[in-house]
Amino acid sequence: MRRNLNSSRQKAHNYAKFKRYNFKFIKIRASCLTLIISSKFKRAKFFKIFYPRKTKNDRIKSQIY
């Protein structure tokens, strides 16, 4: 359980690095991670990143709100 949480957090961190946003914080809920990052123009963007529990190596499905 702890390992999966850390790996998902690392995935979200890598995704934020890939999108070149500043990594603010992560809120962890039951099935999805809510990732709040700020861009260069200091606008907050909300990402919901869903991880299926069965498959470990799966791409991040992100929805921008």
N, C-alpha and C positions, 0 to 999 in steps of 0.2 A: 504493500500500500504506500509506504513512504517512498520507495524507489520510483513508483509510477508517478507520484505527485511531483517529485523532483525532475523527472525526465520530461514531463509535460510542461513544467515551468521553464525548463531549459529550451524546449521547442518554441515556446512563445517568445522567449528572450532572443533566440536566433531569428525568429520571424521579424521581430522589431528591428533587429540589426540589419536584416536584409532589406527592409522597407526604408531604412535610414531615418528612423524616428528615435526620439529619446525615450528610454524605457522608464516609465513612471512607477506603476505598481500593478500587482496582479491580485484579483479577488477570486478565490477558489470556491466554486459551488459544486453541486452534485455531479452534473454531467458536462458542464462547460466551464471554461475559464473566461473571465471578463478582464480584458487587458486594456488599460487606459494609457495611451501614449500621446506625447505632445510633439507636434511637427516643428519645423524651423520657424514657422510664423506664429508659434505659441497658441495654436488652436488645439483644443483637446479632441481626440478622436476615440470613440469607443469601439472596441473589437470584441465580438463574442467568438471564441474559438472552441469548436466542438471536437471532442475526441471520442471515438468509439472505444468501448472498453475491451472488445474482443481482440482487435488487431493492434499490435504495438507500433509497427512501422506504417503509418498512414499519413497522408499529407494534411496540412492544416486547412480546414474549411473556415474561412473568415467571413463575417458579415459586418459591414461598416454601418454604424448608426450615427 
